[in-house]
Each structure stands twice: as structure tokens, then as C-alpha cells.
Amino acid sequence: MKNNRGPAATGRDRQRDVRGNERLTALTGVVLLVLSIVEILTVPAIRDPLSISLHLFVGVVLAGPVALKIASTGYRFYRYYSGSPAYRLKGPPRVLPRILSPLLILATVALIASGIGLALADPADPGPLRPLHHASFVLWLVLLVLHLIIYLKTVPGLISADWRQSKAARVNGRTSRATAQVAALAAGVIAAVALYPAFSAWLR
């Protein structure tokens, strides 16, 4: 059977891949923001059993969407620097995001890893995990605010475009992107449920 797909069709597919990746990253960022707000709101009342329980649980759940965000941004990084024409045409991120994004990823990973380690440690002797968790939280919060300032105007449009009815706004893979979000959240929830009994010392 003859393949009627020409260079123009292939080029359109590549552009859809770029836009799909962009929308996946934006949607994951919003999921992370909502969970992060919940996490931050528990901090002032962290000694309350309900607050610390929610803080520990959501802290583990965050690991799933964080992994997805790293995967989606890492995919764009790989495609751009491996010479993909569509990603080259899209161009690299602006200078400031290029500097801040790796720092934000490192701070986020440090925050979640130290938080999970702290939750599994003896509350009477957590070692260096407590100061590491506090320091990474401060750095993460500063970087998060800067990240939001940079992307606040573009993210709502990227997300809403996936659910518009016009053909021009659609990009193939909308269901896959939604499924990826659900899978990431489910993985985080499963991990949180599995680890929750180990947090009992802090809950007491």
C-alpha cells in the first residue's frame, strides 16, 4: 500500500509533538502547583496531627507528578539538543528559565527526598535531614515563585487549548496526556499509602 504522507504531513506531526509536549509540561505544572499549595498550607499548623498527616501524605504523592514533569522537560531537552528540526524551530527556553529550571528541579528533588527520609527517620534523632529539608524548602519556594512569574501568562492558554472544540486548537494525544497525569498521581498515592504506616512515629 502506497504511503501518501509527504514532507508537509511529517512536518505537521513534528509540530504536534512539540505542542503536545508543551501542553503536557504545562498541565503537569498545574497539578504540581495545586499539590504544592496544599503542602504549604499545612506548614503553619505542622504540629497538629491532621496537618502533619496531610503534609506527609501529599509530600509523597508529589513524587509522581514531579517524575512526570522531569520526564516531559527532559524529553524536550533531549529532542532539542539531539537536533530535532521541530524542536530546533521552536527554539530553546529563554535564558532565565534555562537557568532557573535545573535549579528548581534539584531543589524539588532535594525537598521531596529529604522530606521522605525525614518522615522515615526517628523524630528524636533525624540527623541532618531536618536542616536539609528546611533549607531546600526555602530555596524551592523562592525558585517556585520566580518560575510562576515567568510562566503564569502562558500556562492557562496551553491547558485550555487542549479542551477547545476548534480543530486548530487540537493536538493529537490529549487522552494520553490526561492518562499520564492520572498515572503519575496514582503512582504517588500508591507510594504514599505504602509508606504511611512508617510515618507513625511522627504522627504520635
Contacts in CASP RR format, 6 or more apart in sequence:
PFRMAT RR
TARGET T0000
AUTHOR 0000-0000-0000
METHOD contacts of the structure
MODEL  1
MKNNRGPAATGRDRQRDVRGNERLTALTGVVLLVLSIVEILTVPAIRDPL
SISLHLFVGVVLAGPVALKIASTGYRFYRYYSGSPAYRLKGPPRVLPRIL
SPLLILATVALIASGIGLALADPADPGPLRPLHHASFVLWLVLLVLHLII
YLKTVPGLISADWRQSKAARVNGRTSRATAQVAALAAGVIAAVALYPAFS
AWLR
11 85 0 8 1.000
11 86 0 8 1.000
14 84 0 8 1.000
14 85 0 8 1.000
14 86 0 8 1.000
15 86 0 8 1.000
15 89 0 8 1.000
16 171 0 8 1.000
16 172 0 8 1.000
17 86 0 8 1.000
18 86 0 8 1.000
18 87 0 8 1.000
18 89 0 8 1.000
18 90 0 8 1.000
19 171 0 8 1.000
20 171 0 8 1.000
20 173 0 8 1.000
20 177 0 8 1.000
21 72 0 8 1.000
21 75 0 8 1.000
21 76 0 8 1.000
21 79 0 8 1.000
22 76 0 8 1.000
22 158 0 8 1.000
23 158 0 8 1.000
23 159 0 8 1.000
23 161 0 8 1.000
23 162 0 8 1.000
23 171 0 8 1.000
23 177 0 8 1.000
24 68 0 8 1.000
24 72 0 8 1.000
24 177 0 8 1.000
24 180 0 8 1.000
25 69 0 8 1.000
25 72 0 8 1.000
25 73 0 8 1.000
25 76 0 8 1.000
26 151 0 8 1.000
26 154 0 8 1.000
26 155 0 8 1.000
26 157 0 8 1.000
26 158 0 8 1.000
26 159 0 8 1.000
27 158 0 8 1.000
27 159 0 8 1.000
27 162 0 8 1.000
27 177 0 8 1.000
27 181 0 8 1.000
28 65 0 8 1.000
28 68 0 8 1.000
28 69 0 8 1.000
28 72 0 8 1.000
28 180 0 8 1.000
28 181 0 8 1.000
28 184 0 8 1.000
29 65 0 8 1.000
29 69 0 8 1.000
29 155 0 8 1.000
30 155 0 8 1.000
30 159 0 8 1.000
31 65 0 8 1.000
31 181 0 8 1.000
31 184 0 8 1.000
31 185 0 8 1.000
32 62 0 8 1.000
32 65 0 8 1.000
32 66 0 8 1.000
32 69 0 8 1.000
33 148 0 8 1.000
35 58 0 8 1.000
35 59 0 8 1.000
35 61 0 8 1.000
35 62 0 8 1.000
35 65 0 8 1.000
36 62 0 8 1.000
36 144 0 8 1.000
38 54 0 8 1.000
38 58 0 8 1.000
39 55 0 8 1.000
39 58 0 8 1.000
39 59 0 8 1.000
39 62 0 8 1.000
40 141 0 8 1.000
42 51 0 8 1.000
42 52 0 8 1.000
42 54 0 8 1.000
42 55 0 8 1.000
42 58 0 8 1.000
43 55 0 8 1.000
45 51 0 8 1.000
46 52 0 8 1.000
46 55 0 8 1.000
49 203 0 8 1.000
52 202 0 8 1.000
52 203 0 8 1.000
53 199 0 8 1.000
53 203 0 8 1.000
56 119 0 8 1.000
56 192 0 8 1.000
56 196 0 8 1.000
56 199 0 8 1.000
56 202 0 8 1.000
56 203 0 8 1.000
57 192 0 8 1.000
57 196 0 8 1.000
58 192 0 8 1.000
59 112 0 8 1.000
59 115 0 8 1.000
59 116 0 8 1.000
59 192 0 8 1.000
60 112 0 8 1.000
60 116 0 8 1.000
60 119 0 8 1.000
60 188 0 8 1.000
60 191 0 8 1.000
60 192 0 8 1.000
60 195 0 8 1.000
61 185 0 8 1.000
61 188 0 8 1.000
61 189 0 8 1.000
61 191 0 8 1.000
61 192 0 8 1.000
62 112 0 8 1.000
62 188 0 8 1.000
63 112 0 8 1.000
63 116 0 8 1.000
63 187 0 8 1.000
63 188 0 8 1.000
63 191 0 8 1.000
64 184 0 8 1.000
64 185 0 8 1.000
64 187 0 8 1.000
64 188 0 8 1.000
64 191 0 8 1.000
65 181 0 8 1.000
65 184 0 8 1.000
65 185 0 8 1.000
65 188 0 8 1.000
66 108 0 8 1.000
66 109 0 8 1.000
66 112 0 8 1.000
67 184 0 8 1.000
67 187 0 8 1.000
68 180 0 8 1.000
68 181 0 8 1.000
68 184 0 8 1.000
70 105 0 8 1.000
73 101 0 8 1.000
73 105 0 8 1.000
76 87 0 8 1.000
79 86 0 8 1.000
79 87 0 8 1.000
80 87 0 8 1.000
80 88 0 8 1.000
80 90 0 8 1.000
80 91 0 8 1.000
80 92 0 8 1.000
92 98 0 8 1.000
93 101 0 8 1.000
94 150 0 8 1.000
96 146 0 8 1.000
96 150 0 8 1.000
97 147 0 8 1.000
97 150 0 8 1.000
97 151 0 8 1.000
100 143 0 8 1.000
100 146 0 8 1.000
100 147 0 8 1.000
100 150 0 8 1.000
101 147 0 8 1.000
103 139 0 8 1.000
103 143 0 8 1.000
104 140 0 8 1.000
104 143 0 8 1.000
104 144 0 8 1.000
104 147 0 8 1.000
107 136 0 8 1.000
107 139 0 8 1.000
107 140 0 8 1.000
107 143 0 8 1.000
108 140 0 8 1.000
110 132 0 8 1.000
110 136 0 8 1.000
110 140 0 8 1.000
111 133 0 8 1.000
111 136 0 8 1.000
111 137 0 8 1.000
111 140 0 8 1.000
114 129 0 8 1.000
114 132 0 8 1.000
114 133 0 8 1.000
114 136 0 8 1.000
115 129 0 8 1.000
115 133 0 8 1.000
116 195 0 8 1.000
117 129 0 8 1.000
118 126 0 8 1.000
118 129 0 8 1.000
118 130 0 8 1.000
118 133 0 8 1.000
119 195 0 8 1.000
119 198 0 8 1.000
119 199 0 8 1.000
119 202 0 8 1.000
120 195 0 8 1.000
120 198 0 8 1.000
120 199 0 8 1.000
121 127 0 8 1.000
121 129 0 8 1.000
122 201 0 8 1.000
123 201 0 8 1.000
123 202 0 8 1.000
161 169 0 8 1.000
161 171 0 8 1.000
162 169 0 8 1.000
162 170 0 8 1.000
162 171 0 8 1.000
162 174 0 8 1.000
162 177 0 8 1.000
163 174 0 8 1.000
164 170 0 8 1.000
END
